Amino acid sequence: MRSLRKRKSLKKKRVTKKARGRVRSSRRARGSSTTMEDCCMCGSKFVKKTAMIPQECLIKYGKIRAHKVCPRCWWGEFAKEGASHKCPGCQKGLPVAKDVNAGKVVDLTEDIIEAVEDEIEEEI
């Protein structure tokens, strides 16, 4: 009688371990947001996390705006010994990406001065 209980409990544990693994993997798949980037050498789309940036372009434009090269082109053509290591995007004259985080500087001093003047007039 006791041996039957142990077998049942072992089977239940195996099932729950498998179920947990499935749940975790499906959560990872749903939660991952992959943004795509264009390669400046071949023009194909690739995952942004795997982007390689030529140093010349990185220094000139920074990490966000610089031209990006896909790993296939980087290791296949760009990083070879005899190849030119200048940025292929700059050589082709491709536009650099716009900085999403850079916003306009808004001058609020005039609005603040007007609001303060209105408050002073209301008090008088």
ROSE-4610 file (N, C-alpha, C; in Angstrom, 1 decimal, always signed):
// ROSE-4610
residu = [M/M/M/R/R/R/S/S/S/L/L/L/R/R/R/K/K/K/R/R/R/K/K/K/S/S/S/L/L/L/K/K/K/K/K/K/K/K/K/R/R/R/V/V/V/T/T/T/K/K/K/K/K/K/A/A/A/R/R/R/G/G/G/R/R/R/V/V/V/R/R/R/S/S/S/S/S/S/R/R/R/R/R/R/A/A/A/R/R/R/G/G/G/S/S/S/S/S/S/T/T/T/T/T/T/M/M/M/E/E/E/D/D/D/C/C/C/C/C/C/M/M/M/C/C/C/G/G/G/S/S/S/K/K/K/F/F/F/V/V/V/K/K/K/K/K/K/T/T/T/A/A/A/M/M/M/I/I/I/P/P/P/Q/Q/Q/E/E/E/C/C/C/L/L/L/I/I/I/K/K/K/Y/Y/Y/G/G/G/K/K/K/I/I/I/R/R/R/A/A/A/H/H/H/K/K/K/V/V/V/C/C/C/P/P/P/R/R/R/C/C/C/W/W/W/W/W/W/G/G/G/E/E/E/F/F/F/A/A/A/K/K/K/E/E/E/G/G/G/A/A/A/S/S/S/H/H/H/K/K/K/C/C/C/P/P/P/G/G/G/C/C/C/Q/Q/Q/K/K/K/G/G/G/L/L/L/P/P/P/V/V/V/A/A/A/K/K/K/D/D/D/V/V/V/N/N/N/A/A/A/G/G/G/K/K/K/V/V/V/V/V/V/D/D/D/L/L/L/T/T/T/E/E/E/D/D/D/I/I/I/I/I/I/E/E/E/A/A/A/V/V/V/E/E/E/D/D/D/E/E/E/I/I/I/E/E/E/E/E/E/E/E/E/I/I/I]
num = [1/1/1/2/2/2/3/3/3/4/4/4/5/5/5/6/6/6/7/7/7/8/8/8/9/9/9/10/10/10/11/11/11/12/12/12/13/13/13/14/14/14/15/15/15/16/16/16/17/17/17/18/18/18/19/19/19/20/20/20/21/21/21/22/22/22/23/23/23/24/24/24/25/25/25/26/26/26/27/27/27/28/28/28/29/29/29/30/30/30/31/31/31/32/32/32/33/33/33/34/34/34/35/35/35/36/36/36/37/37/37/38/38/38/39/39/39/40/40/40/41/41/41/42/42/42/43/43/43/44/44/44/45/45/45/46/46/46/47/47/47/48/48/48/49/49/49/50/50/50/51/51/51/52/52/52/53/53/53/54/54/54/55/55/55/56/56/56/57/57/57/58/58/58/59/59/59/60/60/60/61/61/61/62/62/62/63/63/63/64/64/64/65/65/65/66/66/66/67/67/67/68/68/68/69/69/69/70/70/70/71/71/71/72/72/72/73/73/73/74/74/74/75/75/75/76/76/76/77/77/77/78/78/78/79/79/79/80/80/80/81/81/81/82/82/82/83/83/83/84/84/84/85/85/85/86/86/86/87/87/87/88/88/88/89/89/89/90/90/90/91/91/91/92/92/92/93/93/93/94/94/94/95/95/95/96/96/96/97/97/97/98/98/98/99/99/99/100/100/100/101/101/101/102/102/102/103/103/103/104/104/104/105/105/105/106/106/106/107/107/107/108/108/108/109/109/109/110/110/110/111/111/111/112/112/112/113/113/113/114/114/114/115/115/115/116/116/116/117/117/117/118/118/118/119/119/119/120/120/120/121/121/121/122/122/122/123/123/123/124/124/124]
x = [+0.8/+0.0/+0.9/+1.9/+2.8/+3.6/+4.0/+4.7/+3.9/+2.6/+1.7/+1.6/+1.6/+1.5/+2.8/+3.9/+5.2/+5.2/+4.8/+4.8/+3.9/+2.7/+1.8/+2.4/+3.0/+3.6/+4.7/+5.5/+6.6/+6.1/+5.1/+4.5/+4.0/+3.3/+2.8/+4.0/+5.1/+6.2/+6.8/+6.9/+7.4/+6.5/+5.2/+4.3/+4.4/+4.5/+4.6/+5.9/+7.0/+8.2/+8.1/+7.5/+7.4/+6.5/+5.4/+4.5/+5.1/+5.9/+6.6/+7.6/+8.3/+9.2/+8.5/+7.3/+6.5/+6.0/+5.6/+5.1/+6.2/+7.4/+8.5/+8.9/+9.0/+9.4/+8.4/+7.1/+6.1/+6.1/+6.4/+6.5/+7.6/+8.7/+9.9/+9.5/+8.8/+8.5/+7.6/+6.6/+5.6/+6.3/+7.1/+7.7/+8.8/+9.4/+10.5/+10.1/+10.5/+10.2/+11.5/+11.4/+12.6/+12.4/+13.3/+13.2/+14.2/+13.8/+14.7/+15.4/+16.6/+17.4/+17.9/+18.2/+18.6/+20.2/+20.7/+22.2/+22.6/+23.7/+24.2/+25.0/+25.3/+26.1/+25.2/+24.3/+23.5/+22.0/+21.6/+20.3/+19.2/+19.6/+18.6/+18.3/+17.2/+16.8/+17.3/+17.8/+18.3/+17.9/+18.0/+17.7/+18.6/+18.1/+18.9/+20.0/+19.7/+20.6/+21.9/+21.9/+23.1/+23.8/+23.5/+24.1/+25.6/+26.4/+27.8/+27.9/+28.7/+28.9/+30.4/+30.7/+32.1/+32.6/+33.8/+34.3/+34.3/+34.6/+34.7/+33.3/+32.3/+30.9/+30.4/+30.9/+30.5/+31.1/+32.3/+32.9/+32.2/+31.9/+31.3/+29.9/+29.0/+27.6/+27.1/+27.8/+27.4/+26.6/+26.3/+25.8/+24.4/+23.6/+22.2/+22.1/+22.8/+22.7/+23.6/+24.6/+25.6/+25.0/+25.7/+25.3/+25.5/+24.7/+24.8/+25.0/+25.8/+26.1/+25.6/+25.0/+24.5/+25.7/+25.6/+26.7/+27.2/+26.3/+26.7/+27.7/+27.4/+28.2/+29.5/+29.4/+30.5/+31.6/+31.3/+32.3/+32.6/+31.7/+31.9/+32.8/+32.5/+33.2/+34.0/+33.4/+33.9/+35.1/+35.2/+36.2/+37.4/+37.4/+38.6/+39.8/+41.0/+42.3/+42.5/+42.2/+42.5/+41.4/+40.3/+39.1/+39.3/+38.6/+38.6/+37.7/+38.2/+37.4/+36.7/+36.6/+35.8/+34.3/+33.5/+32.1/+31.5/+30.9/+30.3/+29.0/+28.3/+27.2/+27.6/+28.7/+29.2/+29.8/+30.4/+31.0/+29.9/+28.7/+27.6/+26.8/+27.0/+26.2/+24.8/+24.7/+23.4/+23.1/+21.9/+21.6/+21.7/+22.1/+22.2/+20.8/+20.6/+19.3/+19.1/+17.8/+17.5/+17.5/+17.9/+18.0/+16.6/+16.0/+14.6/+14.5/+15.5/+15.5/+15.7/+16.2/+16.5/+15.2/+14.8/+13.5/+13.8/+12.8/+13.0/+13.2/+13.9/+14.1/+13.0/+12.1/+11.0/+11.3/+11.2/+11.5/+10.2/+10.1/+8.9/+9.0/+10.1/+10.3/+9.2/+8.8/+7.8/+6.4/+6.1/+4.8/+4.8/+5.9/+6.0/+5.9/+6.6/+6.5/+5.1/+4.4/+3.0/+2.1/+2.3/+1.5/+1.7/+2.9/+3.2/+2.6/+2.7/+2.2/+0.6/+0.0/-1.5/-1.8/-1.1/-1.3/-1.2/-0.2/+0.1/-1.1/-1.5/-2.7/-3.9/-4.2/-5.4/-5.3/-4.2/-4.0/-4.3/-3.9/-4.1/-5.5]
y = [-1.2/+0.0/+1.3/+1.2/+2.4/+2.6/+1.6/+1.7/+2.3/+2.1/+2.7/+4.2/+4.6/+6.1/+6.8/+6.2/+6.8/+6.9/+5.9/+5.9/+7.0/+7.2/+8.2/+9.6/+9.8/+11.1/+11.4/+10.4/+10.6/+11.0/+10.4/+10.7/+12.2/+12.6/+13.9/+14.9/+14.7/+15.6/+15.7/+14.7/+14.8/+15.6/+15.5/+16.3/+17.7/+18.0/+19.5/+20.1/+19.3/+19.9/+20.2/+19.3/+19.6/+20.8/+20.9/+22.0/+23.3/+23.3/+24.5/+25.0/+24.0/+24.4/+25.0/+24.5/+25.0/+26.4/+26.6/+27.9/+28.9/+28.6/+29.5/+29.9/+28.9/+29.1/+30.0/+29.8/+30.6/+32.0/+32.2/+33.5/+34.3/+33.6/+34.3/+34.7/+33.8/+34.1/+35.3/+35.3/+36.4/+37.8/+37.7/+38.9/+39.6/+38.8/+39.4/+40.2/+41.4/+42.3/+42.5/+42.1/+42.2/+43.3/+44.3/+45.4/+45.1/+45.5/+45.1/+46.4/+46.2/+47.2/+46.9/+47.9/+47.7/+47.6/+46.7/+46.6/+47.6/+48.3/+49.3/+48.7/+47.4/+46.8/+46.1/+45.2/+44.4/+44.9/+45.7/+46.2/+45.3/+44.1/+43.2/+43.6/+43.1/+43.4/+42.4/+42.8/+41.9/+42.4/+41.5/+41.9/+43.0/+44.0/+45.2/+44.8/+43.8/+43.4/+42.9/+42.3/+41.7/+42.7/+44.0/+44.9/+45.2/+45.4/+45.7/+47.1/+48.0/+49.3/+49.6/+50.1/+50.4/+51.5/+51.5/+52.4/+53.8/+54.0/+55.4/+56.1/+55.3/+55.8/+56.0/+55.1/+55.2/+56.4/+56.8/+58.0/+59.2/+59.2/+60.4/+60.6/+59.6/+59.8/+59.3/+58.4/+57.8/+56.5/+55.8/+54.5/+54.5/+55.4/+55.4/+55.8/+56.8/+57.3/+56.6/+55.8/+55.3/+54.2/+54.0/+52.9/+51.6/+50.6/+49.3/+48.2/+47.2/+46.1/+44.8/+44.0/+42.7/+41.8/+40.8/+39.9/+39.2/+38.8/+38.0/+38.8/+40.1/+41.0/+41.3/+41.5/+41.9/+40.9/+39.6/+38.6/+38.0/+38.2/+37.7/+38.6/+39.9/+40.8/+41.9/+42.6/+43.8/+43.5/+42.4/+42.2/+41.5/+41.1/+40.4/+41.3/+40.7/+41.4/+42.4/+42.0/+42.9/+43.9/+43.8/+44.7/+46.1/+47.0/+48.4/+48.4/+49.0/+49.1/+50.4/+51.2/+52.4/+52.0/+52.9/+52.6/+52.5/+51.4/+51.2/+52.1/+52.4/+53.3/+54.8/+55.2/+56.6/+56.6/+55.6/+55.5/+55.6/+54.9/+54.9/+56.2/+56.9/+58.2/+57.9/+56.8/+56.6/+57.5/+57.9/+58.8/+58.1/+58.8/+58.2/+58.2/+57.3/+57.2/+58.5/+58.8/+60.0/+59.6/+60.5/+60.2/+60.4/+59.3/+59.3/+60.0/+60.0/+60.6/+62.1/+62.6/+64.0/+64.8/+65.6/+66.4/+67.8/+68.6/+70.0/+70.7/+71.8/+72.6/+73.7/+73.7/+74.6/+75.7/+77.0/+78.1/+78.5/+78.2/+78.5/+79.8/+80.5/+81.8/+82.8/+82.9/+83.9/+83.5/+82.2/+81.8/+82.0/+81.8/+81.9/+83.4/+84.3/+85.7/+86.2/+85.8/+86.2/+85.7/+84.4/+83.9/+84.7/+85.0/+85.8/+87.2/+87.8/+89.2/+89.1/+88.1/+87.9/+87.8/+87.0/+86.8/+88.1/+88.9/+90.2/+91.1/+91.2/+92.1/+91.7/+90.3/+89.9/+90.2/+90.2/+90.6/+92.0/+92.9/+94.3/+94.7]
z = [+0.0/+0.0/+0.0/+0.8/+0.9/-0.4/-1.0/-2.3/-3.4/-3.4/-4.4/-4.2/-3.0/-2.7/-3.2/-3.0/-3.4/-4.9/-5.6/-7.1/-7.6/-7.0/-7.4/-7.2/-6.1/-5.7/-6.7/-7.0/-8.0/-9.3/-9.8/-11.1/-11.1/-10.0/-9.9/-9.9/-9.2/-9.2/-10.6/-11.4/-12.7/-13.6/-13.5/-14.3/-13.9/-12.7/-12.3/-12.7/-12.7/-13.2/-14.7/-15.5/-16.9/-17.1/-16.3/-16.5/-16.1/-15.1/-14.7/-15.8/-16.4/-17.5/-18.7/-19.0/-20.1/-19.8/-18.6/-18.2/-18.3/-17.8/-17.9/-19.3/-20.1/-21.5/-22.2/-22.0/-22.7/-22.2/-20.9/-20.3/-21.0/-21.2/-21.8/-23.2/-23.9/-25.3/-25.4/-24.5/-24.6/-24.1/-23.1/-22.6/-23.4/-24.3/-25.0/-26.2/-26.2/-27.3/-28.1/-29.3/-30.2/-31.1/-31.1/-32.0/-33.1/-34.3/-35.5/-35.9/-36.5/-37.0/-38.4/-39.2/-40.6/-40.6/-41.4/-41.5/-42.5/-42.2/-43.2/-44.3/-44.2/-45.3/-46.3/-45.8/-46.7/-46.7/-45.8/-45.8/-45.2/-44.7/-44.1/-42.7/-42.2/-40.8/-39.9/-38.7/-37.7/-36.3/-35.3/-33.9/-33.4/-32.8/-32.4/-31.4/-30.5/-29.4/-30.0/-31.2/-31.8/-32.6/-32.6/-33.5/-33.2/-34.2/-34.1/-34.7/-34.0/-34.5/-34.8/-36.0/-36.3/-35.4/-34.9/-33.9/-34.5/-35.7/-36.3/-36.2/-36.5/-36.4/-35.0/-34.1/-32.7/-32.0/-32.4/-31.8/-32.4/-33.7/-34.3/-33.9/-33.8/-33.6/-32.2/-31.5/-30.3/-30.5/-29.5/-29.6/-30.2/-29.9/-30.4/-31.9/-32.3/-33.7/-34.7/-34.3/-35.2/-36.1/-37.2/-38.2/-37.5/-37.8/-37.2/-38.3/-38.0/-38.9/-38.3/-39.1/-38.6/-38.3/-37.4/-37.1/-38.3/-39.2/-40.4/-41.3/-41.5/-42.3/-41.6/-40.3/-39.4/-39.5/-39.2/-39.1/-40.5/-41.5/-42.8/-43.7/-43.6/-44.5/-43.8/-42.8/-42.2/-41.4/-40.6/-39.6/-40.1/-41.4/-42.0/-42.0/-42.1/-42.0/-43.1/-44.3/-45.5/-45.7/-45.1/-45.4/-44.8/-45.3/-44.8/-43.6/-42.5/-41.2/-41.1/-42.1/-42.1/-42.1/-41.5/-41.4/-42.8/-43.2/-44.5/-44.7/-43.6/-43.7/-44.1/-43.5/-43.7/-45.2/-45.6/-47.0/-48.0/-47.7/-48.7/-48.6/-47.5/-47.3/-46.8/-46.0/-45.4/-44.3/-44.1/-43.0/-41.6/-40.6/-39.3/-38.6/-37.6/-37.0/-36.1/-36.0/-35.2/-33.7/-32.9/-31.4/-30.9/-30.4/-29.9/-28.6/-27.8/-26.5/-26.5/-27.6/-27.6/-28.0/-27.1/-27.3/-27.6/-27.9/-28.1/-26.7/-26.7/-25.5/-25.6/-24.6/-24.6/-23.6/-24.1/-23.2/-22.5/-21.2/-20.4/-19.6/-19.8/-19.0/-19.3/-20.5/-20.9/-20.3/-20.4/-19.8/-18.3/-17.6/-16.2/-15.8/-16.5/-16.3/-16.4/-17.5/-17.7/-16.6/-16.1/-15.1/-13.8/-13.5/-12.3/-12.3/-13.5/-13.7/-13.5/-14.0/-13.9/-12.4/-11.7/-10.2/-9.5/-9.8/-9.2/-9.4/-10.7/-11.0/-10.3/-10.1/-9.5/-8.0/-7.4/-6.0/-5.7/-6.7/-6.5/-6.8]
